Amino acid sequence: MSAAAQIGDLSFVHQGAGLPALDHVSLMVPAGESTALLGPSGAGKTTLLALLDGRLRGWRGRVSVLGAPLDPDHPPSRASRPDIGFVFQEFALVERSSVLRNVLNGRLGRMSPLRAALGSPLPRDLEVARAALADCGIADLAERRVDSLSGGQRQRVAIARCLAQEPRLILADEPVSNLDPARAAEILTLLTGAARARGATVLFSSHQPDLARRFADRIVGMRDGRIAFDVAVGDLSDVATADLYRETTALPAIGLRAVT
């Protein structure tokens, strides 16, 4: 089985924190599958996703994404960036711009530096962006301003922007935490289905075991910056899930803020 991401003995401490956000983590993310990072707040899920996205420096261990090793001291090359898409918990959209313009932002990494700076898409960029809008069921919202949309519609825009990158790996940080259960299921159906249709890998974080079971092929349990279990979805037991969320003695405030 090929790997979209390979992690070995990875540790990371946020600046000013007394406790590690990631503590000797080893993990393989299978290519072409949907994997859920499951665990309570402070487990290290967001930190792990940010690190795989190439946004963290100063970690220790071995990390390779899409066959290329990450450097703990330098960001990934510009050429490799479009292959990794990120769906943020808070959408990270340009509120006063149109839906189409936001989705076209996902094409910037595929444009020449000059076209990206000028915001001048080619016909191919428009074609891919409009296809992503259609796949996300929001083609009719293309000219609407983002700040006029509902939360569910904004999350669809964020996913369409990610799909417009044509990524091989999609990282999603709590992509449905702000939505009601029905909308959450719709969004995860959309995200995992669109990735599967494109042959892309999905790694998403969640603190909701039921959703992880429904939409992931594998589930990785995280607690206190460590891997608690890594199982196929059918092998996840209620006992393991309950143990993941058991109460513990409160951590110092600085540790709680740093480990996200």
N, C-alpha and C positions, 0 to 999 in steps of 0.2 A: 504493500500500500504506500503510495507516495504521500508526501507531507506538504501542506501549504505553509506550515510553520513548525519549526523544530526548536525546542527550548531545553537547555541543559543546565542544571545547577544555577539557576538565575536568582540573584538577590539584588534588592534595591532599597535604599533608604532615602526618603524625601529630606531635603535640606531642613535642618532644625528639628527633625523628628528623632525621638529616642528609640522608636521601634521600627523594624523593617516593614515596608509595605509589601514586599515580596521576599520570601524567605526560602532559599534553596528550592526553587520551583523547576520541575522537569515535566515537559509536556510535548506531545505530538498532536498537531491539528491535521486530521486527514484531509487531503485534497478532494474537493467536490462534494463534501458533506456539510451539514449544518451542525455545529457544536455549540452547546450552551454553557456559559460560565454561571453556575448557580451558587448563591451564597448570600449571607446577610450584608448589610452596609458595613463597610470597613474590612471586607474580606480580601481586598486587593484586586477586584475585578477590573475596575476602571484604570488602575495603574498598569495592569498587564496589557490592556487594550492600547493604552497610550504608548507604551513601550514598543509594542509590535508595530504601531503606526510610525515609529521612528522619532517620537517627540521627546524622549527622555535621554538624558546623558548621565554618565557616571555609574551605570549598573555593572554588576559582575556576573560572569557566566558566559554561556554560549547561546546565541540566538540567530536563527536563519529564517528568513521569510521569502517564500517563493523561490527557494534555492539559492538566495544570496545572503551572505552573513551580514548582520548588523554590526556597526561599530559603536561601542559605548561612548566614544568621544566625539563622533562626527555624525551629522544627519545623513540620511540616505541621499543618493544622487537624484537630481531632478528627473532624470530619465526613468527612474524606477517608481517615482511617486504615483503616477496615475494607475498603476496596477493594484494599489491598495486604496479602497474606498472606506470612508468612515461616516457612520450615521450617529450624530450626537444626540444625547438625551434632551438637550434644550434647543434642538433644531439647527441653531447657528445659521440662520438665513438673513439676507439683507431685507429688512422689513419693508422699506419704502420702494423696493424694486418689484418688478413684475415676476410672476411665477416662472415664465420662460427665461428671463434674464438670470434668475437664481439657478435654474437647471443648467443653463449654458455655462455658469461658473464651474460646473463639474468638468467642462471640456478644456479649461485653461491649461491644464498640464499636458494636454495632447496638442496644443497649439504651439507655434513658434513663439519665442519670447516677445518678439515685436507684436504679433497679433494678440497675444495675451495681454500685453501692456495697453494696447489700443482698444481691447474688447471688440475685436473684429473677427467674428466667426466665419468660417468657410461654409458652403452649402452642406458639406458632410457633417459639420458640427450641429447645424440646425436640424438636419435629418435625424441624427442620433438623439438630440434633446427632445424633439417632438415624439419620437418613438418611446422614449422613457416616460414622457408625460402620458401617452396613451396606455402604456403598460401599467401605470399607477392609477389609471382611471380619472385623470384630472386634465385631459386635453382641452376641455372646455374652459378651464381656468387660466389658460396660458397668459392672457393679458391682464389678469387681476393682480392687484397689489397684494403682497404677502400679508401685510398687516390687516387685511380685510377678511382673512381666512380663519376657520376654526382650527382647534388644536390637531384634530385628525387630518384635516386637509394640509396643514403645515408639515406634519410628519410625512405625508405622501410626497410633498415637494422635496423634502430632505432626501427621501429614498430615490426619487427620480433624479435628483442632482448626483447622487452617488452612482446610480446605474449609468448615467450619461458619461461617467469617466471610463466606462467599459473595464471595470476592475476585475482582477482574477481572485482577489480576496476582499471580502466585505467584513469590516469590523463595526459592530453596533453596540453602543453603550446604553443599556437600559432603554431601548428604543420605544417602549410602550408604557413607561412608568407614569406618564402624565395622562393616560387615556383610560376610559372606562373599560370593563372586561370585554364587551362586544367589539368596541373599536380596537382594542389591543389584539384580539384574535384576527381581525381583518388585516391589520398592519403586518403581523407576523406571517400570515398566509401570503400576503403580497411580497414581503421581503424574501422569504425562503423560496417561494415559488419562482420569482423572477431570477433569483440566483441560480436555482436548479436549471431553469430553461437556458441560462447562459453558460452553464458549466462552471460557475464560480463557487468558491468556498465561503461559508458564512460562519463567523464566530460572534455570538451575541451574548451579552450579560443579562442576567435576570435575577430577581429575588423571589420569583413566583414559580414554585415547582410544577404546578399544573401546566403552565404555559411552556415551560422547558420540556416537559414530557411530550406535549402535543407537537412541537415544532422543531425539535432537535433529533438528530440521529445518535449523537453522543452527548453525555452530560458530565461536565467536570465540576465537582464540588470544591469550593474554596472557603477557607476559614482562616482568619488571622494570618493572611499572606502565604498560606501553604495550600497544597493540593490535598484535599481530604479523600477524594475518590475520582476515578475516571472510568466510566462504564458506558456500555451501550444503553440506549434509553430503556429497553425492555428489562434490563438488569438492575435498574435503580429501585432500591427498596425503601419502604416508608421509614424503616428504622434508620437507614443512612441519612435520609432527608431530615428526620427529626433531630438526629444528633448534630447535623450541620447548623441547626438553628437553636440549639440548646443555649440557655442563658449562662453567662460567665461573669466573673468579677469585673467590674467596670475598669476600663483602661484609663491611664492618664489622659487628660484632655488633648495634649499635643499629639499623642498617638492616634486618637480617634479622628482628629482633623486630617492627619497626614495620610492615613491608610484608607483609601476610597476605592 
